Amino acid sequence: MSIFSKLFGGSAPTQAASEDYNGYQITPTPVKEAHGFRIAAKIEKDGKTHDMIRADTYGSSDAANEASVSKAKQVIDQMGERMFTQATGGGQTHS
């Protein structure tokens, strides 16, 4: 990492690979913030998409990617298909 990257915030988060979980496709999409990376992920199934974002932040993009996948799995386990039909307060749904 160059000295300019260290001084001026570095680059965008490292894009992690998508992961299949119980028939859903999870793609971590952490958001660069002033003091770290905010948890976010795209959850897809059968042409439907839910963009999940949470308030939690992590110091590295790798940690945020890992936490994003973990949180997305929790949302899938708790909400299932309902995440695509109702607002969950933490994301947007697209058909």
Secondary structure, 3 states (H helix, E strand, C coil): CCHHHHHHCCCCCCCCCCEEECCEEEEECCEEECCEEEEEEEEEECCEEEEEEEEEEECCHHHHHHHHHHHHHHHHHHHHHHHHCCCCCCEEEEC
